[in-house]
Structures are given as structure tokens and as C-alpha cells.
Amino acid sequence: MSLSRSPSPRPGGGWSSPGLNSPYANVSGRSSPAKSYRESNGGSSVTWESAKAKSDGINGYPSFSTQNNGFFNRHYRTISNSLPHFNLGSDKSYAEKEKLGRGRWMGREGSRMARVRSLVRRVSRNMKLRYLVVIALLAMYFLFYLTPLHYYWRRAKHLGGGKKFVVILAANQGGGVMEWKGPREWAIERDSVRNKKKYTNRWGYDLEIVDMSTKKRYAHEWRESWEKVDTIRNCLRKYPDAEWFWWLDLNTFVMEPSYSLQSHIFNNLAATTYRDINEYNPLNITHPFPAAHLDEEARSPIGDGKASSINLIIPQDCSGFNLGSFFIKRSAWTDRLLDVWWDPVGYEQKHMEWEHKEQDALEFLYINQPWIRPHTAFIQQRKINSFPEGACSENGNDTRIHYNEKERDFVVNMAGCEWGRDCWGEMYNFRELSNYLNRTLWEKFKEDLVAVIWFKITGQKIRI
Amino acid sequence: MHLAFPLRKSSNPPPYANRSARFPVLRRSRVQAIILCACAVGAVIFIISQLFGGGDGVPSGSPPVVIVTVLDPENYNKEYINNIKDNRIEYARKHGYVTFFPTAKDYVLDGAPDTWAKIPAIRHALTKFPYSTYVWYLDQNSLIMNPEMTIEGDIMNPKKLESLMIRDQSVVPPDSVIKTFPYIKGANIDFALTQDKEGLVQGSFIIRKGDWSKFFLDTWFDPLYRSYNFQKADTHALEHIVQWHPTILSKLALVPQRTMNSYYKGDTETGTYKDGDFVIRFPGCDQAGRSCQGEAEPFSKQWKTAFRER
């Protein structure tokens, strides 16, 4: 240190000045980014002169950035937004004359991207936000409905909840040994299965098609064709995530595939079902259970009244319970019911009488065993099990029972069509009706407008 | 490149920091106060709910066990019936239990034998004492001999029950193919009973209250079983449902006979009453040539002294 006093507060330090050969030669008095600059330009061997010369003259520009200096630079964006815009695409000379650019008017180059970019820049912030929202909505729509995403969404447990529902379709009833299937039977089966497949795929439910053909499967040959219980039990095991199981006979048709089970029934279970059988009681069952020694819940007409205690949902037709379409929920109660539903002692005494098998047995249990009632709910038949005109027709058309096209009933069950009615004909008619009722806007436009006009003009009926 | 110098700090900083919002609603001090208040309110609510709620809704002092005995005052004299009653009542008083003595005529049996009456009687007891955990059905012709034994401690306590229960045992001796489950937890048991040489015994058994008990009793009481000609009415009905329905078998525990069902004249060595046993029963004493009253007489004195000395 040859100086008499150090000009800097740093002990032993000093201004780095020309000719001083200190180890801190590249350290100026202040620690500043200058260091990194110098290093990048040759490291410690850079001398003051060379650095000065370099920064001063060589490129002719001031050594530090002029960004953010001056009125124009600071307000360029806001001013230019409100100015009329000239297309400067290829007119470089304009920019040169004005001396504004210095090569920074890159955005105005003629490329397509640049044009888009400048367009975007000129749109005001608010409008940008609005456009963005619209684009995002469109993108989401496409992503959701044109990809399988909506299927997984509807299926997922905590989103759509489709995994919680399993549709059990009893196919091939009585087939095999008892009767031979003809082409009509095959057609019925094909249509029915396709209908359910479409429905379950749409909402992310599971579909279990059960072969109900008569086979010698049990050591007790009695039990043949009492397979509902075993089937439901197998499904309970096969779909461990599922909560509700919907049993459907083969001769059913989902007329309104746009109804989800959740919105149609389960989101508001307490309102869509009724617990007190006295509301509609074709069997004239004494309800509540006529015994004084039972607990309050068993003697109450509605059990505990909570939707969470419902484990079985059955519709009633003109002659009692109908098990062509019913729901059963996974629970300890259900395990018990499935366990005692079929019992050899009951079977031995009643099998001649119980021609509807499980259905009669269930009615019997409901009438005689009080523990069944607080967990059973009934649902209006037309919610899940509308009948065609031919079924239950002794008393004419009943608004509680028969399908109503105007009110868009959910499911049709052609119950008993195998006894003297035309199953395939009914199935076909309902399929066509369902297609007709659920036409898309485009189809309606074609059929209701274009085809009609064409008919008026040319007198020919066409099918587009 | 030289970067601009950072702005100089003022030598005279303002004494207060600038407000960020115009009206700061949640100052730090206030936030603390609010959280403390919320905690305090929560604590008070918790304490109140603990004081008045009573946890699982069981009122304190409700008896843990109901002893049910269906009496037959028509065929037995008053003295005998009263002796039976006193025996149950004193035992119940000792442990804070309650007793329930209906008669067969209280229930509609649709022409089935009177032995069926115990099923609605137990259901009735479950209704009358909804907060009792266990129902112990004890047949009329039997006496409690050891007042020290308790139902919830010496039999139904899950640990104790696991050591007592007989696993992998044919339900109907000697060789029924349906056997009790080999691996089953004491806590899952809802129904404890005993077996003698003939089969399941229904003179003394314990049921835990719950949905299962209702299901079980209602199933057992099904009119089709009542009208079916089982050789021994309700006994065979029970054996039938236990063997056919696994939801019942999986809740059942067989305990050694002398746990609660010692016989006065046992047909097997293991079942015969010895001093210190919990219960003595006189099965078949109502048959011709035997007298229930006579057989019970010596034991009546014995239970009274046993109850008094402790």
C-alpha cells in the first residue's frame, strides 16, 4: 500500500487504480456486478485501459443500458396501444428514418407469428381476459367430451361416482334346458344388452350380464332358478367398490339414457322413495308390524326415516312387489337378507305356492319378519319400472303403472310378455320410440324441417 | 455492463411503516385474540357436550344385562315360581342387572308350542331395555348358584370368550358337517350358548343387542318354522338356521356346558353340576315321574346361603 491513507473503508483495500498491482486488481471499491462483466471478458488480466477502451468506444454505444430511460421508453406500450397502428410489416425504411428502432422493432417483422403477436399486443387487457375465458371453456369442452375423460370423470368415486353402481342384467332366462332360443329371442337379447351397455358406458357404471340359463348347479336341485341371490352375492364380491346394485330383467329397456341414476334417484333418495307401504299397498299388508313387543324402529311406519338406512328399493306393480327392476345396497343387512332369502324349510312348504320364487319369498319375509321393514323402501313404479299397456291391464290404463311417453319415463319393463304377448315387437317399438324421443338437434332439423319441406315440394317421403 | 445503483435509503426513515390496506381488519394482535376466543368457545362446547351428552347416548346407570325368564304360572305353584323369581332378582340386584318375567300367554304364537315364547320375549326385552348390552335368557327350571359370576366379565368379555369358545366343533353332535368357525374374534360374537349330548341347548344363552339380534330373533321366529313339524319345535328350528345360514353361524360361540348350563343329573361327565358352577338346570324335570320342585328344593337352600354369606 503506497497510499498514505486508504480511501476505502475496507482494510487493506483501495480503489483499484491503474498501475497498482494488488491482488484485488479486479475488485473495485464497491462490490458490484462489474466483476462478473470483467471476468467474462478475460478475467483478471483485464487492465483498466483495456476495459475502458472497450466500454467507451468500440461499439459506439453507451456502456450501460438505456432501457427505462426517457419518456418514450417508459411509456411506449401505453401510448402505442392508443395510437393508430400502421402496418409496418416490410417497411423497414420507416423505422430507420425515425431512428426509433435500432433493431428493436422485431415485432413488426413480416412473419405470421409476429403479426399475431402484435395483434395480441394491441388487444386491451380486459378483452384479452375475456377471449382467454372463452378459449379455455371451448378447450375444456373438447377435452372433456371428445376424449374419454368424461367417462373416467363420471366413473371416479369422488367425482361422478359411477363406480358405485352396478347394473346386473339377467340374460338367457330359462334358456338352455327349458326352451330353445329362436331368432326373436336372440334379437331381444342383443337389443337389451346393447341398450344397457350404452347406458352404463355413458355414465361410467359397471354392467354385469348374468347367464340365467337353467343348469343343474346345486346339490339341492330345488334351488334351481332361484339364482338371484347367488348372482347378487357374486357381484358383491366382484365389484368391491360398488355400493348399489341394480337388478334388471332381460325384457327391460332404458328409454332415457340421459338420466343418470344419481340425478334420477340417489341424489335425493328420501324424496324419490317412500317407506310407508300404506301409500300404495296392493297386497294389503298390515303396516307397521302388528306386534307390541317390537322396538320403536320396527313399529314405526317409516323405520328411522333416514335415507341412509335404506338398503333395498323395490317398485310395486298391480299385484305386489316387482323384482324385474330393483336396487339393493351393499350392507350387513343385505348379507343377512341374501342369506335367509332362500331357506329349505320355507321352500319345502311353499314352493308350489310361490310361483314367482324370490319375489314371493321376499313378500313373505316382508310380511312376517319385522327386521326387514325398517330398511326397505319402495319407489313409484314408473320411476324405474314402467309397464307397457299389455301388463297389469285388467283395470285399464293406470297412471301409476303404465309407461307415459310425455313424461319421459326412465325404464320400460315388458313384464310377462312371454305369456302370450309379442316380446320382440314390444322391444322393437320401445327401442324406436326411445331413439325418436332422444334425437339430437341435428336429427330433429333434418327430420322435422328438411324432410318435411322436401315432402311438400316433391311429394316424396325421404329418410335422411 | 454497469447496473444502476440501488436507490439510496433515506437517512430519516419514516417512524411508522406504511399501511398496506386502508382499514386493516385483521391486525396481528386481533388475529391472535380471535383464535384464542374460538379455541375457548370450542373448549366450552366440548365440555358441555361431555357433561350433558353422555358419549354414546347411553344414560348412566342403565343395566348392562337383562335376565329374561319366561314363567309358566299355570303349571307350577306359586311358591316355586317365587323362589325362581327371587333367585334372579337377588342376583340381578347384586350386579346392577334387571330382570324380566313375561309369560307365554303374553305373545301371539299362532298355535305353536309355548316354548316358542322365549323368542318374542327376548325381542321384547331388547325393546324395553334398549340400553342394556346383553340379554341373558335363563329357562324357568334353573337356578343361579354362584352369585360372583358376571355376564359381561366372566363370559362375554371378548378376551375371556376367546379362551372359552369351542372352535371347529360340530354344531349338532356327534357328527354334523357344519362346524363352528375355527378363527373368530371374541369381539364379533353376538350369541353365546352351550351344547349338550343332544345338540344346542336353549335353556341358557346370551344375546348381544344390535341389528344382528333383531335379525336373528325374527328369522328364528319365522312362521314357516313354527308351522313346520320340527321334532323338537324351537330347538330344531335353531339348529336348522344355524346350519343353513352362515350369517348366523359366524356370530355364534359355543362355550363349555358348565359355564352357564350345568345339569342336575348330567348325561355327560362334563355337563354335571359341581359346587361353584354358575347355574344349575333341571332339564326334563317336567316329564312324568319327576318333580321340578322336589329336585330344586335342596339347591334352593344352597343358593340362599351362598347369596347371603357374601
Interface residues (C-beta under 8 A of the other chain):
Chain A: S32 P33 A34 Y37 S63 F64 S65 A291 H293 L294 D295 E296 A298 A332 W333 D335 R336 D339 V340 D343 P344 V345 G346 E348 Q349 K350 F364 N368 Q369 P370 W371 I372
Chain B: M1 H2 L3 A4 D106 Y107 V108 P120 A121 R123 H124 L126 T127 P130 D211 W212 K214 F215 D218 T219 F221 D222 P223 L224 Y225 S227 Y228 H240 I241 W244 H245 P246 T247 I248
